[in-house]
Amino acid sequence: MSKLPEEFVRKMNDLLKDEATEFFATYNETRLGGLRINPLKVEPKRWEKQSPFPLNKIPFVEHGYYYALDEYEPGKHPYHFAGVYYIQEPSAMFVAPLLDVKPGERVLDLCAAPGGKTTQIGGMMEQRGILVANEIHPKRAKILSENVERFGITNAIVTNETPDKLAKHFPYYFDKILVDAPCSGEGMFRKDPEAIDYWSEQHVIACQRNQLKIIDAAIHMLKEGGTLVYSTCTFSPEENEQVIEHILANYPDMELITIDKGEGIESGRPEWSVSKGEQLKKTARLWPHKIKGEGHFAAKLKKTKPTPNLVIKELKLPRKTAPFQLYFEFERDVLKGPVFPNIVSFGNVLHHVPDHCPDLTGLKVLRAGVHLGELKKNRFEPNHALALTLKKEEVKNVFELTSEKTDWLRYVKGETFTTTNQKNGWTLITVDGFPLGWGKIAQSVLKNAYPKGLRWMK
Ligand SMILES: C[S@@+](CC[C@H](N)C(=O)[O-])C[C@H]1O[C@@H](n2cnc3c(N)ncnc32)[C@H](O)[C@@H]1O
């Protein structure tokens, strides 16, 4: 690991005093990895029997497990390709459950890439309601969109916008908003030493300025009674307690809510703020010397005053006529019954959108619901996203692979298979029962439809 910046060391010594030695000692300890299972695809009981890695439960999050980083590579296991879990820094898993999301709500994850918290929220929504996952940087937005796809989330809309532009589109629209803010990343120094090179006290202040702007847009999008969760993976009070005191001073309709803290999770530090307001203890700090994780800050706020009741137009669903016939033929041949009710077309591309999907005109949208596939000349070609949202039981023709053999690797490399006794046409490829993608059988040859951009290249 690179040397920690002297100024950072001095600052943390000043802040933490006697605790500083314990804090700095963690930089020499072995880190643990974190993995969170996808409740849309696997039950914890099944997982605990089937997990290919020895795991220990993370005490402060449902569905989260530690694994030994130096012994296992869950990112290279077929279950990862099938979206059975997400690899996520353990303390980062603490944040999304604070939103207390219910299926059917309207939820915004404003700074969402690469999608750790979005996929966790998606799991909690059980495919019901609207989940807008936004990322400002186009390349990161693409990664976010791929992770949403891998997780098989059907009610997410992935956008690539600035917070201000979204705020114009969605005034007072959301029940729950997460701002997992871009920050100076002091909690990432062990995991990502590049964060050390970026660090300076000026950078901390620049991040704070940016955070306040993002929050202003977020608050504008929250409706009365709505919840805002703010989080960072940095320790600096300027980006944490001081951001929250700014909200409390400038937005009289925002009230701080106490976060329940389990073992090892500490309160925010009023003494590190300007106002010294005791209520900052309602916020939470996760420290690497108190829990097994890199560290995080989280605050939960509620909007208490009435907001204008603006009606946001819904996306108009077309009548299911001619252009969709090819899709319905595919549905009849390949699926055991209809699965997706809200079909819309964007040119030749068909999507299933969530119920009450808002009108998205004017926004850069990477994904709206499920990308079902494309209408080609005289046929419908299913998209990879469709395979990942389906359950094996919903499909007529299934080609089963197991994680024990290397066939799954041949599949994600894009190789062709030979088959016997299987019907011609589209078939769902599974690994130990988890959908992995599509293949198309003709005369005992299974052509591989695993997307070129996702193929295993090594
Ligand atoms: C801490 S990361 C989010 C991590 C993500 N929530 C997760 O759990 O995987 C912050 C994100 O904010 C994005 N970001 C940077 N500047 C931004 C801005 N001005 N407005 C909104 N998001 C921004 C970054 O590109 C980055 O992807």
The ligand as a Tripos MOL2 file, in Angstrom:
@<TRIPOS>MOLECULE
LIG
   27    29     1     0     0
SMALL
NO_CHARGES

@<TRIPOS>ATOM
      1 C1        -19.6370    6.4320   -3.9640 C.3       1 LIG1
      2 S1        -19.9430    6.2660   -5.6520 S.3       1 LIG1
      3 C2        -21.4410    5.3890   -5.6930 C.3       1 LIG1
      4 C3        -21.3330    3.9440   -5.3720 C.3       1 LIG1
      5 C4        -22.6550    3.2170   -5.5830 C.3       1 LIG1
      6 N1        -23.7230    3.8290   -4.8300 N.3       1 LIG1
      7 C5        -22.5650    1.7550   -5.2050 C.2       1 LIG1
      8 O1        -23.0300    1.3750   -4.1290 O.co2     1 LIG1
      9 O2        -22.0720    0.9680   -6.0470 O.co2     1 LIG1
     10 C6        -20.4560    7.8390   -6.1440 C.3       1 LIG1
     11 C7        -20.8870    7.9770   -7.5760 C.3       1 LIG1
     12 O3        -21.2670    9.3420   -7.8140 O.3       1 LIG1
     13 C8        -20.8850    9.6980   -9.1170 C.3       1 LIG1
     14 N2        -20.7650   11.1780   -9.2180 N.ar      1 LIG1
     15 C9        -19.6490   11.9050   -9.3840 C.ar      1 LIG1
     16 N3        -19.9360   13.2110   -9.4740 N.ar      1 LIG1
     17 C10       -21.2680   13.3280   -9.3730 C.ar      1 LIG1
     18 C11       -22.1750   14.4160   -9.4090 C.ar      1 LIG1
     19 N4        -21.7650   15.6650   -9.5620 N.pl3     1 LIG1
     20 N5        -23.4800   14.1450   -9.3140 N.ar      1 LIG1
     21 C12       -23.9180   12.8760   -9.1650 C.ar      1 LIG1
     22 N6        -23.1040   11.8130   -9.1000 N.ar      1 LIG1
     23 C13       -21.8020   12.0320   -9.2190 C.ar      1 LIG1
     24 C14       -19.5690    8.9770   -9.3130 C.3       1 LIG1
     25 O4        -19.2830    8.8150  -10.6870 O.3       1 LIG1
     26 C15       -19.7880    7.6760   -8.5850 C.3       1 LIG1
     27 O5        -20.1990    6.6690   -9.4710 O.3       1 LIG1
@<TRIPOS>BOND
     1     1     2 1
     2     2     3 1
     3     2    10 1
     4     3     4 1
     5     4     5 1
     6     5     6 1
     7     5     7 1
     8     7     8 2
     9     7     9 1
    10    10    11 1
    11    11    12 1
    12    11    26 1
    13    12    13 1
    14    13    14 1
    15    13    24 1
    16    14    15 ar
    17    14    23 ar
    18    15    16 ar
    19    16    17 ar
    20    17    18 ar
    21    17    23 ar
    22    18    19 1
    23    18    20 ar
    24    20    21 ar
    25    21    22 ar
    26    22    23 ar
    27    24    25 1
    28    24    26 1
    29    26    27 1
@<TRIPOS>SUBSTRUCTURE
     1 LIG1         1 GROUP 0 **** ****
